[in-house]
Amino acid sequence: MFQILQKQPAALDIRAGSTATRLIQQNGLYAEQIDVIPGAAGGPKGLGLQGLDRAIFANFLPQSPKRRTLIGSSIGSWRFASILAWGAEKGTERLAELYTHLDFPQKAKRNEISQICAEMLQNLLADRADKLLTDPDYHLTIISAKARHLFQSDHNLALLTSIAGIVGSNAIARKHCQYFMQRVISQPLHEQQFRVTPDDFETHYQTLNHENLQAWLMASASIPGVMNAVRHIPHAPTGSYRDGGLIDYHLDLDFHSKGIVLYPHFVNQIVPGWFDKMWKSRQSNPNNQARTLLISPSAEYLKRLPLGRLPDRKDFTLKGMTRQKRIQLWQQCIAESQRMGDEFLELQQQQKFAERLQVL
């Protein structure tokens, strides 16, 4: 008797903007088309994309080497930094290993959490800063936020007052968050410089170098209330710098792409800022995402994970979740992500992306 093998549900949700859809339907998807890769904020969720990241950076993009812009906010910038420092395979593994084995004391204070994360980042980069700053194929761009007024302080009352003000202002309109913070874009000094189209947020541009690389990466992931703001960044204006996801959570920006923006993401939608999560009406600008190909875990894939979702920052404090259990579940989730990478490569090799495209 022959055993009937049941095919697994699709691991990937694939969505595209209008121009990307047309290009893929007409020409298929090839590495030479990709010129920008964004990386969103989202904490440990980034670990759940390991297999997809590895397939893209180790197998797909090397098919057509060229200068590409990597734009990362928070964990997105750390994912890219580790890949540039160590290569796609070792880099994704190193980030997953270090992040998964983080150990925070019970009721850890902001100073303790900041110090532990800074040590992890130092181990992540080791002595590889030069590889990030001079990589011939990738231009690393790190997004952070410069706090304004009371939001510069880490004192509890000032911080809580600021966040309440941001939430209230953002409820009226996203643009009002400009009174609390400004965007900062840090990148190596290279002829290829990324510039955002002017919007509601004042944007500052800073040069990445050996002296400030770790500080800017740390600032990009410094969640207010959880970690201290980063201050005294070499060669930067005096100020308090915080998580880039506050303004650019999923990076709803004009990427100035001439080809296709390949976006490996945690979810199948793009939410502009962290404080926009509570507002379903806050959707991405279709003009910004016209050239975007969004690749994310499918609903069926997520259901089959040990936690029914990707790793999350709340797992560190989830009731009944021991450190050993969390590590085990996260490692299972990371191992499963290889299925996303395999499916991506199969779709590309067989040129079947056009059959799976949904509207972004």
Secondary structure, DSSP 8 states (H G I E B T S, - for coil): ----------SEEEEE-HHHHHHHHHH---GGGEEEEEE---GGGGGGGHHHHHIIIIIIGGGS---EEEEEETHHHHHHHHHHHH-HHHHHHHHHHHHHT----TT--HHHHHHHHHHHHHHHHTT-HHHHHH-SSEEEEEEEEEE-GGGG--SHHHHHHHHHHHHHHHHH-GGGGGGTEEEEEEEES-S--------SS-EEEEEE-TTTHHHHHHHHT--BTTB--B---TTS-SS-EEEGGGT-SS-------SSEEEEE-SSSS--SSGGGTT-TT----TTTTTTEEEEEE-HHHHHTSTTSS---GGGGT-TT--HHHHHHHHHHHHHHTHHHHHHHHHHHHHT-HHHH-EE-
